[in-house]
Amino acid sequence: MTAPLRIPARPEMVLGEGTVDELPALVRRLGGDAAFLITDRGLVAAGVAGLVAGRLEAAGLRTGVHDGIGANPSAADVLAGSDALRSFGDCVIVAVGGGSPIDAAKAIALHAANELPPPDQPSGRVPNVVGVDPRGLDALADWSDGLAPAGPLIAVPTTAGTGTETNGFAVIDDHAARRKRYVGHPSALPRFAVLDPALTMTAPPHVTAACGIDVLAHAIESLQARTGNAYSAALGLEAVRLVVAHLPAVVADPNDRAGRSAMLLAAHLAGLAFATTGLGTAHAIGHALSARYGTPHGVALAAVLPLVVRLNAPERVDATARIATAAGVAPDRVEHAVTDLQERSGMHPTMRDLGVERADLPALADAALADVVIDNAPRVPARRELVDLLDGAF
């Protein structure tokens, strides 16, 4: 008997220029008369956070801003944000930024609601499910037994990359273990996702490129995942088509508003796809690189994505052929198409560019194999195979 297809909950999404103006009404739809922005200092400096806060204040909503989120959010970021949120009081949380502020906002919302300890306590492997216990990340929790839900959250992405607005979990740095950990709960799923391309205009070209490669990796890994299905494939294939059609142009012309909108949609579709299937080997490696070297997520993925596509292609022949069609290439040219897209977008780093030494490769391979996202790959590579793949990225 075929297992039933289950589609996870998703936020109500609004896409288009000027949709940031709808935020006050969305806050009130959630029963709020106050909004607490979680963002980063770069977006404050760029004026984006102030623009969003201004819309909320002009509508008569009590508004606070917390900008203490780092590029790879840590337990310390979560604790500081949780304290600030509790001090502000009852509100709707508005997460403004790329993947880091939005991920941090989910963990902060859960922590503040439950007065939990830091989310980086040592543990073994954590299951790749929304519902990992943030009290220690070492066990599944019975979320119906005594855990308060996170406060209502609205996500406002300012980059077209992570698709984190589509799911209820966060990726948090565990500095002590030098790895990423997962914190999540169904209540941390954003209620609304506001995709306004005007808010992405300040992202510099290298950030736009890195985020776009993240979108492509989400789509391809979802399509090649062992858990792929018709729903995720429809989303992932359109995401691939949009990225191939628009990413180089948007990198070349940051004012390409139609392209910015298309990339936001691609990121959202790819996020919905991987929320259904999980990710795979490229993300396991990317998490290991970011945790060890502080490498921006999309840059880390770009270093290995073509090689992972080659690794997985024999295991997912039909899916890879469909990716080829979406990318406009022959089935045996997908790896080359990814490399070409990265080169045209100025985002084709090597391991050497990231500061990796060959002596580090076994430890990186071990960290990737310990990351639960690799379980979704069509075939989990052996340790030696993974070391060789990393070596090929020099």
C-alpha positions as CSV (number, residue, x, y, z in Angstrom):
1,M,0.0,0.0,0.0
2,T,1.4,3.4,-1.0
3,A,2.1,5.8,1.9
4,P,-0.2,8.8,1.9
5,L,1.2,12.1,0.6
6,R,1.2,14.7,3.4
7,I,1.6,18.4,2.7
8,P,2.9,20.4,5.7
9,A,1.2,23.6,6.8
10,R,2.4,26.7,5.1
11,P,2.0,30.4,5.6
12,E,-0.4,32.7,3.7
13,M,1.9,34.4,1.2
14,V,1.6,37.8,-0.5
15,L,4.0,38.7,-3.3
16,G,4.4,42.0,-5.0
17,E,6.0,45.4,-4.8
18,G,4.5,47.5,-2.1
19,T,3.1,44.5,-0.1
20,V,5.1,45.7,2.9
21,D,2.3,48.2,3.3
22,E,0.0,45.4,4.2
23,L,1.9,44.6,7.4
24,P,-0.2,46.6,9.8
25,A,-3.4,44.9,8.6
26,L,-1.7,41.5,8.9
27,V,-0.6,42.3,12.5
28,R,-4.1,43.2,13.4
29,R,-5.5,40.0,11.7
30,L,-3.4,38.2,14.2
31,G,-5.0,40.1,17.1
32,G,-2.0,42.3,17.7
33,D,-1.8,46.0,18.6
34,A,2.1,45.8,18.9
35,A,4.8,44.5,16.6
36,F,8.4,43.5,17.6
37,L,10.9,43.5,14.7
38,I,13.7,41.0,14.8
39,T,16.4,41.9,12.2
40,D,20.1,42.6,11.9
41,R,22.3,45.7,12.0
42,G,23.0,45.6,8.3
43,L,19.3,46.1,7.5
44,V,19.1,48.8,10.1
45,A,22.0,50.6,8.4
46,A,20.5,50.1,5.0
47,G,17.2,51.7,6.1
48,V,15.1,48.6,5.5
49,A,14.3,47.9,9.1
50,G,13.4,51.6,9.6
51,L,11.1,51.5,6.6
52,V,9.2,48.5,7.9
53,A,9.1,49.9,11.5
54,G,7.8,53.2,10.1
55,R,4.9,51.5,8.3
56,L,3.9,49.8,11.6
57,E,4.3,53.0,13.7
58,A,2.3,55.1,11.2
59,A,-0.5,52.7,11.6
60,G,-0.6,53.3,15.4
61,L,1.0,50.0,16.4
62,R,3.4,50.0,19.3
63,T,6.7,48.9,17.7
64,G,10.0,47.7,18.9
65,V,13.2,46.7,17.0
66,H,15.8,44.1,18.0
67,D,18.8,44.0,15.6
68,G,21.2,41.7,17.4
69,I,21.2,38.8,15.0
70,G,24.5,37.6,13.6
71,A,25.1,36.2,10.1
72,N,25.0,32.6,11.5
73,P,22.6,32.9,14.5
74,S,23.8,31.4,17.7
75,A,22.4,30.4,21.1
76,A,23.6,33.8,22.4
77,D,21.6,35.6,19.8
78,V,18.5,33.5,20.7
79,L,18.9,34.3,24.5
80,A,19.4,38.0,23.9
81,G,16.4,38.2,21.6
82,S,14.3,36.2,24.0
83,D,15.1,38.6,26.8
84,A,14.3,41.6,24.6
85,L,11.0,40.0,23.4
86,R,9.9,39.3,27.0
87,S,10.7,42.8,28.0
88,F,8.7,44.3,25.1
89,G,5.6,42.3,26.1
90,D,2.7,40.8,24.1
91,C,3.0,41.4,20.4
92,V,3.2,39.9,16.9
93,I,6.8,39.1,15.9
94,V,7.9,40.5,12.5
95,A,11.1,38.9,11.3
96,V,12.8,41.1,8.7
97,G,15.8,39.9,6.9
98,G,17.5,36.9,5.2
99,G,17.5,33.5,6.7
100,S,19.4,34.4,9.8
101,P,16.9,36.9,11.3
102,I,13.9,34.8,10.3
103,D,15.5,31.6,11.7
104,A,16.5,33.4,14.9
105,A,13.0,34.8,15.3
106,K,11.5,31.3,15.3
107,A,13.9,30.1,18.0
108,I,13.4,33.4,20.0
109,A,9.6,33.0,19.8
110,L,9.8,29.5,21.2
111,H,12.4,30.3,23.8
112,A,10.5,33.4,25.1
113,A,7.2,31.5,25.3
114,N,8.8,28.7,27.4
115,E,11.7,30.3,29.2
116,L,14.0,27.5,27.8
117,P,17.7,27.0,28.3
118,P,20.2,27.9,25.4
119,P,19.6,25.8,22.3
120,D,23.2,24.5,22.0
121,Q,23.6,21.9,24.7
122,P,25.6,18.9,23.5
123,S,23.6,16.0,22.0
124,G,23.9,13.4,19.4
125,R,22.1,13.4,16.0
126,V,18.8,15.2,16.0
127,P,15.9,14.0,13.9
128,N,15.1,16.1,10.8
129,V,11.6,16.9,11.8
130,V,9.8,20.0,12.9
131,G,9.5,19.2,16.6
132,V,13.0,18.9,17.9
133,D,13.2,19.8,21.5
134,P,15.0,23.2,21.9
135,R,15.4,22.6,25.6
136,G,18.4,20.5,24.8
137,L,18.1,19.3,21.2
138,D,18.6,15.8,22.4
139,A,15.2,14.3,22.2
140,L,11.9,14.5,20.5
141,A,9.3,16.3,22.5
142,D,5.7,15.6,23.0
143,W,4.7,19.0,22.0
144,S,1.1,18.5,23.2
145,D,2.4,18.0,26.7
146,G,3.0,21.3,28.4
147,L,5.0,23.3,25.9
148,A,3.6,26.7,25.2
149,P,3.3,27.6,21.5
150,A,5.5,30.4,20.0
151,G,3.9,33.8,19.6
152,P,2.5,34.7,16.2
153,L,5.1,35.4,13.6
154,I,5.2,37.2,10.2
155,A,8.2,36.7,8.0
156,V,9.4,39.5,5.7
157,P,12.3,38.2,3.6
158,T,14.8,40.8,2.3
159,T,16.8,38.2,0.2
160,A,15.7,35.6,-2.3
161,G,17.4,32.6,-0.8
162,T,16.6,30.5,2.2
163,G,12.8,30.1,1.9
164,T,12.8,29.9,5.7
165,E,9.5,31.7,5.7
166,T,7.8,28.5,4.5
167,N,8.6,26.3,7.6
168,G,8.6,26.2,11.4
169,F,12.2,25.3,12.1
170,A,15.5,27.2,12.6
171,V,19.1,26.3,12.0
172,I,21.2,27.6,15.0
173,D,25.0,27.6,15.4
174,D,26.4,25.4,18.1
175,H,29.8,27.0,18.6
176,A,31.0,24.5,21.1
177,A,30.4,21.5,18.8
178,R,31.2,23.5,15.6
179,R,28.0,22.3,13.9
180,K,24.5,23.4,13.2
181,R,21.5,22.3,15.2
182,Y,17.8,22.4,14.5
183,V,15.1,24.0,16.6
184,G,11.5,23.9,15.6
185,H,7.8,23.5,16.3
186,P,4.6,23.8,14.3
187,S,3.7,27.0,16.1
188,A,6.9,28.7,14.9
189,L,5.7,28.5,11.3
190,P,5.1,32.1,10.1
191,R,1.4,32.9,9.8
192,F,2.1,35.3,6.9
193,A,5.0,35.7,4.4
194,V,5.3,39.1,2.9
195,L,7.4,39.0,-0.3
196,D,8.1,42.6,-1.4
197,P,10.9,42.8,-4.1
198,A,11.5,46.4,-3.1
199,L,13.0,45.3,0.2
200,T,15.6,43.2,-1.6
201,M,17.0,46.1,-3.7
202,T,19.8,46.9,-1.2
203,A,21.3,43.4,-1.3
204,P,24.7,43.7,-3.0
205,P,25.4,41.5,-6.0
206,H,27.5,38.9,-4.2
207,V,24.7,38.4,-1.6
208,T,22.1,38.2,-4.3
209,A,24.2,35.5,-6.1
210,A,24.9,33.5,-3.0
211,C,21.2,33.5,-2.1
212,G,20.2,32.5,-5.6
213,I,22.5,29.5,-5.4
214,D,20.8,28.6,-2.2
215,V,17.5,28.6,-4.0
216,L,18.8,26.4,-6.7
217,A,20.3,24.0,-4.2
218,H,17.0,23.8,-2.4
219,A,15.1,23.0,-5.6
220,I,17.6,20.4,-6.9
221,E,18.1,18.6,-3.6
222,S,14.4,18.4,-3.1
223,L,14.0,17.1,-6.6
224,Q,16.7,14.5,-6.1
225,A,15.7,13.6,-2.6
226,R,14.6,10.0,-1.9
227,T,11.4,11.4,-0.5
228,G,10.5,13.4,-3.6
229,N,6.9,13.5,-4.8
230,A,4.7,15.1,-7.4
231,Y,3.8,18.1,-5.2
232,S,7.4,18.9,-4.4
233,A,8.6,18.3,-8.0
234,A,6.1,20.8,-9.4
235,L,7.4,23.4,-7.0
236,G,11.1,22.6,-7.4
237,L,11.0,22.5,-11.2
238,E,9.4,25.9,-11.5
239,A,12.0,27.2,-9.0
240,V,14.8,25.8,-11.1
241,R,13.3,27.5,-14.2
242,L,13.0,30.9,-12.5
243,V,16.5,30.8,-11.1
244,V,18.1,29.9,-14.4
245,A,16.0,32.6,-16.2
246,H,16.6,35.4,-13.7
247,L,19.6,35.0,-11.4
248,P,22.4,36.3,-13.6
249,A,20.3,39.2,-14.8
250,V,19.5,40.3,-11.2
251,V,23.1,40.0,-10.2
252,A,24.1,42.2,-13.2
253,D,21.3,44.7,-12.6
254,P,20.2,45.0,-8.9
255,N,17.3,47.3,-10.0
256,D,15.7,44.5,-12.1
257,R,12.4,44.6,-10.2
258,A,10.7,41.9,-12.2
259,G,13.7,39.7,-11.7
260,R,13.8,40.4,-8.0
261,S,10.1,39.4,-7.7
262,A,10.8,36.2,-9.7
263,M,13.6,35.2,-7.5
264,L,11.5,35.8,-4.3
265,L,8.9,33.5,-5.8
266,A,11.5,30.9,-6.7
267,A,12.9,31.0,-3.1
268,H,9.4,30.5,-1.7
269,L,8.5,27.7,-4.1
270,A,11.8,25.9,-3.3
271,G,11.2,26.4,0.4
272,L,7.8,24.8,0.1
273,A,9.4,21.9,-1.9
274,F,12.1,21.1,0.6
275,A,9.7,21.5,3.6
276,T,8.0,18.4,2.1
277,T,11.1,16.4,1.2
278,G,14.0,17.6,3.2
279,L,17.4,18.4,1.7
280,G,20.6,16.4,1.2
281,T,24.3,16.1,0.8
282,A,25.1,19.7,-0.4
283,H,23.3,21.2,2.6
284,A,25.0,18.8,5.0
285,I,28.4,19.9,3.7
286,G,27.2,23.5,3.6
287,H,26.2,23.4,7.3
288,A,29.6,21.9,8.2
289,L,31.5,24.6,6.3
290,S,29.4,27.4,7.9
291,A,29.8,26.0,11.4
292,R,33.5,25.5,11.1
293,Y,34.6,28.6,9.1
294,G,31.6,31.0,9.3
295,T,31.2,30.7,5.5
296,P,27.9,32.3,4.3
297,H,25.5,29.6,3.6
298,G,25.0,30.2,-0.1
299,V,28.7,30.5,-0.7
300,A,29.3,27.2,1.1
301,L,26.7,25.5,-1.1
302,A,28.2,27.0,-4.3
303,A,31.5,25.3,-3.6
304,V,30.0,21.8,-3.7
305,L,26.6,21.9,-5.5
306,P,27.8,20.8,-9.0
307,L,29.7,17.9,-7.5
308,V,26.7,16.8,-5.5
309,V,24.5,17.0,-8.6
310,R,27.0,14.6,-10.3
311,L,27.1,12.3,-7.3
312,N,23.3,12.0,-7.2
313,A,22.5,11.9,-10.9
314,P,22.9,8.1,-11.3
315,E,20.6,7.5,-8.4
316,R,17.9,9.9,-9.7
317,V,18.0,9.6,-13.4
318,D,14.4,10.6,-14.1
319,A,14.5,13.5,-11.6
320,T,17.8,14.7,-13.1
321,A,16.3,14.6,-16.6
322,R,13.4,16.8,-15.4
323,I,15.9,19.2,-13.8
324,A,17.7,19.4,-17.2
325,T,14.4,20.2,-19.0
326,A,13.7,23.0,-16.5
327,A,17.2,24.3,-17.0
328,G,17.0,24.1,-20.7
329,V,19.9,21.6,-21.1
330,A,20.5,17.9,-22.1
331,P,20.1,15.4,-19.2
332,D,23.9,14.8,-19.1
333,R,24.6,18.6,-18.8
334,V,23.0,19.4,-15.5
335,E,26.2,19.6,-13.5
336,H,27.7,21.8,-16.2
337,A,24.6,24.0,-16.3
338,V,24.9,24.6,-12.5
339,T,28.6,25.5,-12.9
340,D,27.8,27.8,-15.8
341,L,25.1,29.5,-13.9
342,Q,27.4,30.0,-10.9
343,E,30.1,31.4,-13.1
344,R,27.7,33.8,-14.8
345,S,26.5,35.0,-11.4
346,G,30.1,35.4,-10.0
347,M,29.6,32.7,-7.4
348,H,31.9,29.7,-8.0
349,P,34.2,29.5,-5.0
350,T,36.6,26.7,-4.3
351,M,37.5,25.1,-1.0
352,R,40.7,27.0,-1.1
353,D,38.8,30.3,-1.4
354,L,36.9,29.4,1.8
355,G,40.1,28.9,3.7
356,V,39.8,25.1,3.9
357,E,42.9,23.0,4.3
358,R,43.0,19.5,2.9
359,A,43.9,18.2,6.3
360,D,40.4,19.4,7.4
361,L,38.5,17.3,4.9
362,P,38.0,14.2,7.1
363,A,36.6,16.3,9.9
364,L,34.3,18.1,7.4
365,A,33.1,14.8,6.0
366,D,32.3,13.5,9.5
367,A,30.4,16.7,10.3
368,A,28.4,16.4,7.1
369,L,27.6,12.7,7.8
370,A,26.4,13.6,11.3
371,D,24.0,16.2,9.9
372,V,20.6,14.6,9.6
373,V,19.7,16.4,6.3
374,I,22.0,13.9,4.5
375,D,19.6,11.1,5.3
376,N,17.3,12.6,2.6
377,A,19.9,12.1,-0.1
378,P,19.2,9.5,-2.7
379,R,22.3,7.7,-1.4
380,V,24.3,8.6,1.6
381,P,27.9,8.7,0.5
382,A,30.6,6.8,2.3
383,R,33.1,8.8,4.3
384,R,35.9,8.2,1.8
385,E,33.6,9.2,-1.0
386,L,32.7,12.4,0.7
387,V,36.3,13.3,1.4
388,D,37.1,12.7,-2.3
389,L,34.1,15.0,-3.3
390,L,35.4,17.7,-1.0
391,D,38.9,17.3,-2.4
392,G,37.5,17.8,-5.9
393,A,36.2,21.2,-4.9
394,F,39.7,22.6,-4.5
